[in-house]
Amino acid sequence: MEEEYIKIIFGLKLKQIRTDRNLSLFGLSKLSGLSKSYLNEIEHGKKYPKTDKIAILSEKLDVPYDKMVSLKLDKNLAPIGDLLKSKILKEIPLELFGIKESNLIDIVANAPVKVNAFISTIIKIAQNYNFTKESFYLASLRSFQEANNNNFENLEQRVLKFSKAYQIDMNLKITSKELEEILTEEYGYVIKNNEVIKYENIGNLRSVFVSKTKTLLLINEIDEAQRTFIYAKELAYNFLDIKDRLYTFPWIKFDTFDQVLNNFYASYFAGALIIPATKIKNQLNLIFKKKTFDESLFLKAIETFNASPESFYQRLTNILPKAYNIDNLFFLRFTHQSKSDKFHLTKELHLSHQHSPHANEANEHYCRRWVSLDVLKK
């Protein structure tokens, strides 16, 4: 177990023993001769006492020394020990939500037994359902997007800085050619087409980046919009100075949450570069001025950009909540094989914060899934 967790466990045990003896911190300080502030730091897991100090506490509290230093917790605190040993707190991107790990542990430690039972249940559910690290990371990312209405002004501003630095006219349709020129001239990329297909077991990969040689391998089958997005994403990694990144598109697996977050940042940057905020707002203004929905205007808006329809819809989830106060949005992406009646939900985002009903066993996700499939079939 990590050293900081050993400190926390000792602090929890000391606090439990003290409260069981009906002693205040002041009382324990008077009994042991150790300062109140020092004891407070121990109980909050900030300090681990030296052997002689533990011996004093052991004697004055009438608790065997071995029991004091044991990592085993009493029954009511055992779930906290399980939580620390499971290392789940290291997997959760707490800092993303402005939470300090020490504060969370302190809250849990002071919680009633029912809360500890709840923690144990969560750990067991995660184990029983084989809840993968990737699944947890992606769920955390979605929560982060939803909490921010999927609009990140700092990335929007970085895109504007990038366009100014490289003299990209955001009013014109951005092409892969101009982005390729920046990648090769400015960042020393070597781009090879029809290379990925030469390697076995590549699955449905469209691109692979070999960092040692700065070589970007692409398949020939990608269209102009896909190529532009891949180039824009590579530029994002470089311009945003992202080191901990993924090297394939689509991704194969994540090792850290930073990779998940950085992958999202790079994708957001690419979308904001190819579909500039000002330009898409101008298109949306034309659509919203109409009293009824004009299909031709909507299709024209999509065709204004060198982007796939999916990228356009994704970009709408960035723009509509902030610019038009339309924040009850959800985004679902389905894959469907021709002549098959099966649809697979492969991506989802819910800005409406209404996620129920949700079922794992029935392989159905949300009532709106059924509405979406009905529309798609028509």
C-alpha positions in Angstrom: 0.0 0.0 0.0 1.2 3.5 -0.7 2.8 5.5 2.1 0.1 8.2 2.1 -2.6 5.6 2.6 -0.7 4.0 5.5 -0.7 7.5 7.1 -4.4 7.8 6.5 -5.2 4.3 8.0 -3.1 5.1 11.1 -4.9 8.4 11.5 -8.3 6.8 11.1 -7.5 4.2 13.8 -6.2 6.8 16.2 -9.3 8.9 15.8 -11.6 5.9 16.3 -9.7 4.8 19.4 -9.8 8.3 20.8 -13.5 8.7 20.2 -14.2 5.3 21.7 -12.5 6.5 24.8 -14.6 9.7 24.8 -11.5 11.8 24.5 -11.2 15.1 22.8 -8.1 16.1 20.9 -7.3 18.4 23.8 -7.8 15.5 26.2 -5.5 13.1 24.3 -2.9 15.9 24.1 -3.0 16.3 27.9 -2.9 12.5 28.4 0.0 11.8 26.0 2.0 15.0 26.2 1.8 15.4 22.4 0.6 18.7 21.0 -3.0 19.0 19.9 -1.9 20.3 16.4 0.5 17.3 16.0 -2.3 14.8 16.9 -4.7 16.6 14.5 -2.2 16.2 11.6 -1.8 12.5 12.5 -5.6 11.9 12.4 -5.9 13.7 9.1 -3.2 11.4 7.6 -0.7 14.2 7.1 1.9 12.8 9.5 3.0 9.3 10.6 4.4 9.3 14.2 7.8 8.0 15.0 8.2 4.7 17.0 8.6 6.5 20.4 5.4 8.5 19.8 3.4 5.4 18.8 4.7 3.7 22.0 3.4 6.6 24.1 0.0 6.6 22.4 -0.2 2.8 22.8 0.5 3.0 26.5 -1.8 5.9 27.3 -4.7 4.5 25.2 -4.1 1.0 26.5 -3.9 -0.5 23.0 -1.2 -3.0 22.0 1.5 -1.5 19.8 1.0 -4.1 17.1 -2.7 -3.3 16.9 -1.8 0.4 16.6 0.4 -0.1 13.6 -1.6 -2.9 11.9 -3.2 -2.0 8.6 -6.3 -4.0 9.6 -9.3 -1.8 10.4 -12.2 -2.5 12.7 -15.4 -3.6 11.1 -17.0 -0.2 10.8 -13.9 1.3 9.1 -13.1 -1.8 7.0 -14.8 -0.5 3.8 -12.5 2.5 3.8 -9.5 0.1 4.0 -11.0 -1.8 1.1 -11.4 1.4 -0.8 -7.8 2.4 -0.3 -6.5 -1.1 -1.1 -8.6 -1.3 -4.3 -6.7 1.8 -5.5 -10.0 3.0 -7.1 -9.3 6.5 -5.8 -6.2 6.6 -8.0 -8.3 5.6 -11.0 -11.0 8.3 -10.3 -10.0 11.7 -11.9 -11.0 13.6 -8.7 -9.0 16.7 -9.6 -11.0 17.0 -12.8 -14.1 17.8 -10.6 -12.2 19.9 -8.1 -12.1 17.3 -5.4 -9.1 16.6 -3.2 -8.5 13.0 -2.4 -7.7 13.8 1.3 -11.0 15.7 1.6 -12.9 12.8 0.2 -11.3 10.3 2.6 -12.0 12.6 5.5 -15.7 12.8 4.5 -15.9 9.1 4.2 -14.1 8.5 7.5 -16.6 10.7 9.3 -19.6 9.2 7.5 -22.1 6.8 9.2 -21.8 3.1 8.8 -24.5 3.1 6.1 -22.2 5.2 3.8 -19.3 2.7 4.4 -21.7 -0.1 3.4 -22.6 1.8 0.3 -18.9 2.1 -0.6 -18.5 -1.7 -0.2 -21.4 -2.3 -2.4 -20.0 0.0 -5.2 -16.7 -1.9 -5.1 -18.5 -5.3 -5.3 -20.7 -4.1 -8.2 -17.6 -2.9 -10.1 -15.9 -6.3 -9.5 -18.9 -8.4 -10.4 -19.7 -6.5 -13.6 -16.0 -6.5 -14.5 -16.2 -2.7 -14.9 -13.1 -1.9 -16.9 -10.8 1.0 -16.4 -11.6 2.2 -19.9 -15.3 2.2 -19.2 -14.8 4.1 -16.0 -12.6 6.7 -17.6 -15.0 7.3 -20.5 -17.9 7.6 -18.0 -15.9 10.2 -16.1 -15.1 12.1 -19.3 -18.8 12.2 -20.2 -19.7 13.5 -16.8 -17.0 16.2 -17.2 -18.4 17.2 -20.6 -22.0 17.3 -19.3 -21.0 19.3 -16.3 -19.5 21.9 -18.6 -22.3 21.7 -21.2 -19.7 20.3 -23.5 -18.4 23.8 -24.2 -14.7 24.7 -23.5 -13.9 28.3 -24.1 -10.2 27.9 -23.5 -10.0 25.4 -26.4 -12.0 27.7 -28.6 -9.6 30.5 -27.9 -6.6 28.2 -28.6 -8.0 27.4 -32.0 -8.3 31.1 -32.8 -4.6 31.6 -31.7 -3.6 28.7 -33.9 -5.4 30.1 -37.0 -3.8 33.4 -36.5 -0.3 31.9 -35.9 -0.6 29.9 -39.2 -2.7 32.4 -41.1 -5.6 30.0 -41.7 -8.7 31.8 -43.1 -11.5 30.4 -40.9 -14.1 31.8 -43.3 -13.0 29.4 -46.0 -13.5 25.6 -46.0 -10.4 24.1 -44.4 -8.7 21.4 -46.5 -6.4 18.6 -45.6 -3.7 20.0 -47.9 -3.1 23.2 -45.9 -3.1 21.2 -42.6 -0.7 18.7 -44.0 1.7 21.5 -45.0 1.8 22.7 -41.4 2.4 19.2 -40.1 5.3 18.5 -42.4 6.9 22.0 -42.5 6.4 23.1 -38.9 6.3 19.8 -37.0 8.5 17.6 -39.2 5.9 14.9 -39.9 6.4 12.3 -42.5 3.0 11.2 -43.9 2.7 7.8 -45.6 -0.5 6.7 -47.4 -1.8 3.1 -47.7 0.8 2.0 -45.1 -1.5 0.8 -42.2 -3.1 -1.8 -44.4 0.4 -3.6 -44.7 0.3 -4.6 -41.1 -1.6 -7.5 -39.7 -4.3 -7.3 -37.0 -4.9 -3.6 -37.4 -8.7 -4.0 -37.3 -10.5 -0.8 -38.4 -7.6 1.6 -37.7 -7.5 4.6 -40.0 -4.2 6.0 -38.8 -1.2 5.2 -36.7 1.4 7.7 -35.4 4.9 6.5 -34.9 6.4 9.0 -32.4 10.1 8.0 -32.8 10.2 8.9 -36.5 7.2 11.4 -36.4 5.6 9.2 -39.1 1.8 9.3 -39.7 0.6 6.1 -41.4 -2.8 6.3 -43.1 -5.1 4.0 -45.1 -6.1 5.1 -48.6 -9.8 4.4 -47.9 -10.2 7.6 -45.7 -12.1 10.4 -47.4 -11.1 14.1 -47.4 -13.2 14.9 -44.3 -11.6 12.1 -42.3 -8.1 13.0 -43.5 -8.6 16.6 -42.5 -9.9 15.6 -39.0 -6.9 13.3 -38.5 -4.5 16.1 -39.5 -6.3 18.6 -37.3 -6.1 16.2 -34.3 -2.3 15.7 -34.8 -1.9 19.5 -35.0 -3.9 19.8 -31.7 -1.5 17.4 -29.9 1.5 19.5 -31.0 0.0 23.0 -30.6 -1.4 22.2 -27.2 1.9 20.5 -26.3 0.2 17.2 -25.3 2.7 14.5 -24.5 0.6 11.7 -22.9 -1.4 10.8 -25.9 -2.9 8.0 -28.0 -1.2 6.9 -31.2 -4.0 5.3 -33.1 -7.3 6.5 -34.6 -9.7 5.1 -33.6 -8.2 4.4 -30.1 -7.5 0.8 -29.1 -7.1 1.2 -25.3 -6.4 3.8 -22.6 -3.6 3.4 -20.0 -4.3 6.6 -18.0 -7.2 9.0 -17.6 -4.9 11.8 -18.9 -4.9 10.0 -22.2 -8.7 9.9 -22.3 -8.9 13.6 -21.5 -6.1 14.6 -23.9 -7.8 12.6 -26.7 -11.0 14.5 -26.0 -9.1 17.9 -26.0 -7.4 17.1 -29.3 -10.7 16.0 -30.8 -12.5 19.1 -29.6 -9.7 21.3 -31.0 -9.9 19.5 -34.3 -13.7 20.0 -34.5 -13.4 23.7 -33.5 -10.8 24.2 -36.2 -12.6 22.5 -39.0 -16.1 23.8 -38.0 -15.3 27.3 -36.6 -17.8 28.7 -34.0 -18.5 32.0 -35.8 -19.1 30.2 -39.1 -21.5 27.5 -37.8 -23.4 30.2 -35.8 -24.0 32.1 -39.0 -25.4 28.9 -40.6 -27.6 28.2 -37.5 -28.9 31.8 -37.5 -30.3 31.2 -41.0 -31.9 27.9 -39.9 -33.5 29.4 -36.7 -34.9 32.4 -38.5 -37.3 30.2 -40.3 -40.7 29.5 -38.7 -40.5 25.8 -39.6 -37.5 23.5 -40.0 -35.9 23.8 -43.5 -34.2 20.5 -44.4 -32.4 22.0 -47.3 -30.9 24.8 -45.2 -29.7 22.2 -42.6 -28.1 20.0 -45.3 -26.4 23.1 -46.8 -25.0 24.0 -43.3 -23.4 20.5 -43.1 -22.0 20.9 -46.6 -20.4 24.3 -45.7 -17.7 22.5 -43.8 -15.1 19.9 -44.7 -16.4 17.5 -42.1 -18.5 14.4 -41.7 -22.1 14.7 -40.7 -21.2 13.1 -37.3 -18.5 15.8 -36.7 -21.2 18.4 -37.5 -23.6 17.0 -35.0 -20.9 16.7 -32.4 -20.0 20.3 -33.0 -23.7 21.3 -32.4 -23.4 19.9 -28.9 -20.6 22.4 -28.3 -22.4 25.4 -29.8 -26.1 25.1 -29.0 -26.0 25.1 -25.2 -24.0 28.3 -24.8 -24.9 30.3 -27.9 -28.6 29.5 -28.1 -29.4 28.3 -24.6 -30.5 25.0 -25.9 -29.0 22.7 -23.3 -31.4 19.8 -23.2 -29.5 17.9 -25.8 -28.5 14.3 -26.2 -26.2 12.8 -28.8 -26.4 9.1 -29.8 -24.3 7.4 -32.5 -25.3 4.1 -33.9 -23.5 1.7 -36.2 -25.6 -0.4 -38.5 -24.7 -3.1 -41.1 -26.7 -3.1 -44.3 -29.6 -5.6 -44.5 -29.4 -6.1 -40.7 -32.0 -5.1 -38.2 -29.4 -4.6 -35.4 -28.2 -1.2 -34.3 -25.3 -0.8 -32.0 -25.0 2.3 -29.7 -21.3 3.3 -29.9 -21.3 6.8 -28.5 -23.5 8.9 -26.3 -23.6 12.2 -24.6 -26.5 13.6 -22.4 -26.5 17.3 -21.6 -30.1 17.0 -20.4 -28.9 14.9 -17.4 -31.8 12.5 -17.8 -30.2 9.1 -18.1 -33.0 6.8 -16.9 -34.3 4.2 -17.6 -31.1 2.4 -18.2 -30.6 -1.3 -18.5 -27.6 -3.5 -18.9 -29.2 -6.9 -19.1 -31.7 -6.0 -21.8 -29.0 -4.4 -23.9 -31.2 -1.3 -24.2 -30.0 2.2 -23.3 -32.5 5.0 -22.5 -36.1 5.4 -23.8 -34.8 7.9 -26.4 -32.8 5.1 -28.0 -36.1 3.5 -29.1 -37.3 6.8 -30.6 -34.0 7.2 -32.4 -34.1 3.7 -33.9 -37.6 4.2 -35.1 -36.5 7.4 -36.9 -33.5 5.7 -38.4 -35.6 2.8 -39.7 -38.0 5.2 -41.4 
